[in-house]
C-alpha cells in the first residue's frame, strides 16, 4: 500500500467509492439500491441513513438480514 501511495494514489473508503459511483442523487433508479448497501454494510453512516429515513422522513424501519455468529471449527483428533 505504501508503494501505491508513493506512486500518487489516494486511499479511499468503500463509502466514498459508493457515493462517487452514485454521483447524481437525482438518479432514482439506483438511489434505493445504494442506500440499502450503505445501511447494511457501512456502519455508522448507514445507521445515520436509517435514522434519517425513520425518524425524519417517517419511513418504516429497515428489516436487516439476520447475522449468524460463526461457530469455531472443531479440531480433529
C-alpha positions as CSV (number, residue, x, y, z in Angstrom):
1,X,0.0,0.0,0.0
2,X,2.9,2.4,0.8
3,X,4.2,1.9,-2.7
4,X,0.9,2.7,-4.2
5,X,0.7,5.9,-2.1
6,X,4.2,6.8,-3.1
7,X,3.2,6.5,-6.7
8,X,0.5,9.1,-6.1
9,X,-2.6,7.1,-5.3
10,X,-5.0,8.5,-2.8
11,X,-6.6,5.8,-0.5
12,X,-10.4,6.0,-0.2
13,X,-13.0,4.1,1.8
14,X,-15.8,1.9,0.5
15,X,-18.3,4.6,1.5
16,X,-16.6,7.3,-0.5
17,X,-16.3,5.0,-3.6
18,X,-20.0,4.1,-3.4
19,X,-21.0,7.7,-3.1
20,X,-18.8,8.6,-6.1
21,X,-20.4,5.9,-8.1
22,X,-23.9,7.2,-7.3
23,X,-22.8,10.7,-8.4
24,X,-26.2,12.2,-9.0
25,X,-28.7,11.7,-6.2
26,X,-31.5,12.5,-8.6
27,X,-30.8,9.1,-10.3
28,X,-33.6,7.4,-8.5
29,X,-33.2,4.1,-10.4
30,X,-30.0,3.4,-8.4
31,X,-30.6,5.5,-5.2
32,X,-32.5,2.9,-3.2
33,X,-30.1,0.1,-4.0
34,X,-27.1,2.3,-3.0
35,X,-28.8,3.2,0.3
36,X,-29.6,-0.4,1.0
37,X,-26.0,-1.3,0.7
38,X,-25.0,1.7,2.8
39,X,-27.5,0.8,5.6
40,X,-26.5,-2.9,5.8
41,X,-22.7,-2.7,5.3
42,X,-21.3,0.8,6.1
43,X,-21.5,1.1,9.9
44,X,-22.2,4.5,11.5
45,X,-23.0,6.2,8.2
46,X,-25.6,3.5,7.5
47,X,-27.1,4.0,10.9
48,X,-27.4,7.7,10.2
49,X,-29.2,7.0,7.0
50,X,-31.6,4.6,8.7
51,X,-32.2,7.3,11.4
52,X,-32.9,9.9,8.8
53,X,-35.3,7.6,6.9
54,X,-37.3,6.6,10.0
55,X,-37.2,9.5,12.4
56,X,-37.1,12.4,10.0
57,X,-39.0,11.1,7.0
58,X,-41.3,8.7,8.8
59,X,-40.3,5.6,6.8
60,X,-40.8,2.1,8.1
61,X,-37.7,0.6,9.8
62,X,-35.4,-1.5,7.5
63,X,-35.6,-5.2,8.1
64,X,-31.9,-6.1,8.3
65,X,-30.6,-9.6,7.5
66,X,-30.1,-11.9,10.4
67,X,-26.5,-12.2,11.4
68,X,-25.3,-15.6,12.5
69,X,-22.2,-15.8,14.7
70,X,-19.9,-18.4,13.2
71,X,-19.0,-21.3,15.4
72,X,-15.4,-22.2,15.9
73,X,-14.2,-25.2,13.9
74,X,-13.8,-28.4,15.8
75,X,-10.2,-29.7,15.8
76,X,-9.9,-33.3,14.5
77,X,-8.0,-35.7,16.8
